[in-house]
Each structure stands twice: as structure tokens, then as C-alpha cells.
Amino acid sequence: MTLKIGVIGTGAIGRDHTRRITRTLTGATVTALSDVNAESARAVQGALAPEAEIFTTGEALIASENVDAVLVTSWGATHAQYVLAAIAAGKPVFCEKPLATTAEAAFGIVEAEAAFGRRLVQVGFMRRYDASYKMLKKIVESEIGQPLMVHAAHRNPSVPEQYTTPMAIHDTLIHEIDVLRWLLDDDYVSAQVVFPRKTRHAHSGVADPQIVLLETKKGVRIDVEIFVNCQYGYDIQCQVVGEEGLANLPEPMSVSMRKEAKRQSTILTDWRERFVESYDVELQDFIEAASRGTASGPTAWDGYVAAISSDACVQAQKAPGMIVPISLPARPALYQ
């Protein structure tokens, strides 16, 4: 049976996911589209999904009998309402991050799914599907003893004028917040933010770089450098220091070249190039789970924990050096 998917939000990521489903992945087709910008929905329909019906609202799309599962790729502030509507309809839903723009709203989704009694929500934390992170996790679990420290970095060549200091957490660090929990099989208990000297390449609305310090329940200390105007490329680094060794995240594959008395290799400049394959793998995983009436991968609970942790980091930004505690309620049985 071919899974019939409705896509809510036809901007860049919605368009790209529609392309994946219709041209790259197997087992699904896009039968419905919705966007507040009707022209955007029509453009995606014409280019990628000519058989898809266009709906004026996300709720109408979710209610359609021609939709088995839902992709939420709309503006972040709308995510919670569409995910809740999908749960109420009993339809599996893939939601790009953030699950919700507040921790309270994210917990409302957790409660709704737990009350439904079956997993329906997958959150778009694609790094868990990245081949290099999966290789690193395997080594961390079997080769270097208990993890003691993690040194990580998230660097972008530049960011637009509308990028602000809190966005370094909600839009950038959010990926490390999730993938490091998964990598260590651990939760956070505190956050702290410190600000080094500001780069001259950062505009007035953003403090850049930043260093986020996290502590986990098991006592692992994590430092993450966020540097979003580094100029030289898109660079994701992660080193786990264990009791008996250390492990580094593999670099993206590139040809090493010797030329003009220099040894060099290419550094990517676009995050979409760095993680393009992981997007394919995560959506295929969603399709396979949704075809069974459920969801796989990162859970609504993971989305909620990311929201709680992000809020703590933003609070820590406002008082540099202050340690902000992170506490979680009991995890519902559905996510054990």
C-alpha cells in the first residue's frame, strides 16, 4: 500500500521534503498540500505533486480521507496546533523542529500522544540519522569507556541580519541539544553560557561566538562552541573523551589535494549538503513507520526535552556565567 501524505507548509524545507517523497523515497506519495501562501502551494503542486489537492487550512488537510499521514513544515509557531490535530485524527505526523515554540506547548503534545496510547509523532532531528554520528555513537558505546567530556562546535560561514542571539540556541544549538542526549543516552541537569570576544563579522543583534556549557545526569561535561559568522565554511565538530580513549566525529568525505606547496581539502559551506543523506533516511524511516500506523525516531518527549533545555540556555544567555538548572517531569510510560 502506498502511504498518502499531506504536507503543511510549502516553503524551502516543505518543498524539499515533497521532492524527496515524490522522486527519491519509496512507499509514499504526496496527495495534499497546504500553505498560508496559496501561490507557494500551487508552485509545489505544479513542479512536484500535480495530483495533490490544495487545502486552505492545515486542519482541513489533516481531516481529509485522502491523507494517511502528515508532514508539518510550516512556520514554527504553528507546529503545535497541527501536531495536536494530527494526534486527534489518529494520523502519524512528522514535525520539523521545533516541536513547539514553548516548552508548555511541547508538553501538551506529549500529554495528548500519551493519552492516545500510541506513538504518532516523529520530530525532525535528522542528525540521529547521519552516518557519521551513527558511527561515532557505536564507538562511544563500545570502545572508549565511560564518556567524561564532550567538546563540540557548530560553525556557520554567516547568518542574515534577522538572526538574533537567542536564535543561536533555538535555531542552531537545538541540533546539538538533541543529538548529544542521544549520543550519550543521558539528560541535562544544568546549562551555562559564556561570551568570548565578539567577532567583527557579527551584526549588532547577535553576540557571536558563544560557548554553551552543559552538565548531564551522569556527570558528563559538555562544551559547545556556537560561531555563526566564522567565514570559512559550515563546520560541525564533536569529540567525546572517554575513560580509555577519545572519538571524533568523522569529517565529511572530500578529496585531499596537494598543490602549490599546500595540503588541502574542501570544507562545505551549506548545511543542506552536509546532511542531505540524513534527511532522506529520516523521512524513509517515517514513511515505513507511518505505513504501520505509528512513528519512529525522535519522539515528542525528545522535542519537549529540547524545548526545556533550550529555554534554560536562553535564560543563561541573559546572565553570562550563571548556572541554570534543568529539571524534567517524570517521563510518560509511552516513551520509556
Secondary structure, DSSP 8 states (H G I E B T S, - for coil): --EEEEEE--SHHHHHHHHIIIII-SSEEEEEEE-SSHHHHHHHHHHH-TT-EEESSHHHHHH-TT-SEEEE-S-GGGHHHHHHHHHHHT--EEE-S-S-SSHHHHHHHHHHHHHHTS--EEE--GGGG-HHHHHHHHHHHHTS-SEEEEEEEEE-S---TT--TTHIIIIIIHHHHHHHHHHHT--EEEEEEE--S--TTS-TT---SEEEEEEETT--EEEEEEETT-SS--EEEEEEEESS-EEE--------EEETTEEE------HHHHTHHHHHHHHHHHHHHHTTTS--SS-HHHHHHHHHHHHHHHHHHTSTT--EE-------GGG-
